Amino acid sequence: MNRWIRRTALVLLALLAIAAVVSLWLPGSAAVQYRDAIDAVPSARFPLGTDELGRDRLAQLLCGIRISFLLAPAAALFSTLIAALIGGTAGWCGGRIEWLFMVVADVFVSLPWLFLLITVRAILPLDVSAAVSIVVTFLLLGILGWAAPARVVRARARAIRQSEYVLYARACGAGRARLFVRQLIPDLRSILAAQFWICLPVYVISEANLGLLGLGVTDPLVSLGGMVRALQSQTAFFARPWILAPAAVLVLAPACLHFARLGEDRAS
Amino acid sequence: MKSGNRAADKQCVWLRFLSAQILRAVLITLIAGLFGAVLVRFSPGFDSDERDLDMRLSAATHRADARARAAEHDVLAFYVSWLGAAAHGEFGQSRSMNRPVRELLAERLPVTARLMAAGGLLGLMAGLLGAGIAVGRRSRIAENILGPGSGLLLSAPPAVTALLLLWLDYDPALAIAIAVCPYVFRYAFGLLRESASALHVTGGRARGVGEVRLFFSHILLPVAPQLASVATISAAVAFGAAIPVEVICDRAGVGQLAWQAALGRDMPVLVAVTLLITLMIVAVNAFSEVVLVMCSREPRT
């Protein structure tokens, strides 16, 4: 059952990624307004119809997927690297450095993530360009999301530091720097990969929440959260179910990212 | 004599443990408050106020406003004076809403508390029940349905869930329950599965002990303290979900206040809300830690 779900998730993810990449070469863009087709129903020309400004919903959706699929991994990689650096150093060094790390990590973990995000995102200038807003949004996700993975990395680094083989290596004269590079980093690789995959769906969801609160990616670029935000003003969605496509993708994409890891935990 | 000394030592260890928990909670809360104050102080537009453009206000009022803002320039001084006032129950005046922060919090706290209590409890019960069924039934079908189901719920952003529930005219507390439930399920399921795989459980089953008795006495009971600490996860997740739910469903709670304060760069409100949220979560964390340690009867020093 798990294998079947995992395979389906991987296929869906691949399809979403291919659609997002292929759409780069398709004519039309998410920002183009078709004034002859305002709020149009699905047709061969516009498979998901157009919005109230005459923009192609499918082009917008593909643009949103592209942004999420490109920047969520970048943010996850960034926060995993910070977690590796801070958590690894804290666990490896121990003592006051570890204590200081624990206090800072506890502060970050104690505050609800979304609250931190809206606070930090809201204090940035209001007149940032769309491209900057994308980078800032995902950079913030990367910067604020390090604490939880870093705690896991710290625990592992600490266990390695206290392990017998490290003790033996030190007794044989191996330096701390050499042990860090030759023993700690290779040993942390699997944990870091797992943390990266855990962060991915979380960042896609966080961006959606930010977008829905009006603090995500700004116009004219489109994000999945921003598209769902536009649905707030819609009422007759039963009569026009295709407008729910961004909400469906927003649940489907993180779910696929999540299910793609099924069975890995037990295997490791 | 020896047993008296041992009891005194144990009491001392407990006291040290409890004071360390309290100290940690206070320290984290203070740092979080300072963090909020620093962020807002160095944000662009901190010095500007829309009241400056209000021609109906007199020059003296403008000067008073400027003086009040100048007092907030030194973030540390502002924070210390704010903490002093907060100790007397005075949290300052909201700049964007022009009302005392204490009043705003008193008005909105019950709304969030109701939403979080209803949604959090519902999510907690559903998660625990699901985990109990998945482990207690020992059926791959239950595990295979509930596991991916929780994964799917985990992938639904609370804002999207709130939007769907708003359209369907359901109570927004359900969105919080949907956010809390998968977290609780995963945590409880992991604990119960580990407990169920213990050798004495297999032995009991081989000797013909009934499944119900086996579940309650030998699977659930040993992990009950850890399951109690699941309340920590529920509180943090429930508040995280309360922000978008209150904003989207237009509920005048603390989550919506935090959002409005963040948008309006309202420093006194933001610092108060940051402290309040951190204090709440840290207190729940400390409580669950104490419960865990009390059950293991051995404080970690």
Interface residues (C-beta under 8 A of the other chain):
Chain A: M1 N2 I5 V103 V104 D106 V107 S110 L111 P112 W113 L114 F115 I118 T119 V120 R121 A122 I123 L124 P125 L126 P201 I205 A208 N209 L212 L213 L215 G225 V228 L231 Q232 T235 F237 A247 L250 V251 L252 P254 A255 L257 H258 F259 L262
Chain B: R24 L27 I28 I31 A32 F35 G36 L39 V40 F42 S43 P44 G45 R140 N144 G147 P148 G151 L152 L154 S155 A156 P157 P158 A159 V160 L163 L164 W167 A236 F239 G240 I243 P244 V247 I248 A258 W259 A262 L263 R265 L270 V273 T274 I277 T278 I281 V282 N285
